[in-house]
């Protein structure tokens, strides 16, 4: 995997952790959203450590699509594309 993509995945993983940390008090809806974010991103950290060996990008992005659909969380894909693109320009 290209270094720019690796950095983009690391960036969105960090953003997911920030989102969980800053989620505030847990309503039922908020709990469901935080649980789903954790579920989608928990393996990404392991794949980052393992230098993405065995990482299934399509499966990951299908799971992110569920966050987009169910909670309107489009910022992960947008951030990924921004970081990936910026790295390509340098």
C-alpha positions, 0 to 999 in steps of 0.5 A: 500500500502506498505511504499516502494511503497509509497516512490517510488511514492512520488519520481517519483512525485517529479521527474515529478515536476523537469522535468516540472520546468527544461523544459526551453523554450517552443517549441511546442513539449516541451509544449506538453511533459510538458502538458502530464507530468502534466496531468499524474502526477497531481492526484498522488499528491492528492492520496499521500495526501489521502494515496493512497485511491482509487488510480488505479495503472494500470490506472496510469501506462497506462498513464506513458506508453503513456509518454514512447511511445510518448516522450521516458520518461522511467525514471519514471518507472526506478526510481520507480523500483529503489526506490521500490527495494532499500527500499525492501533491507533495 
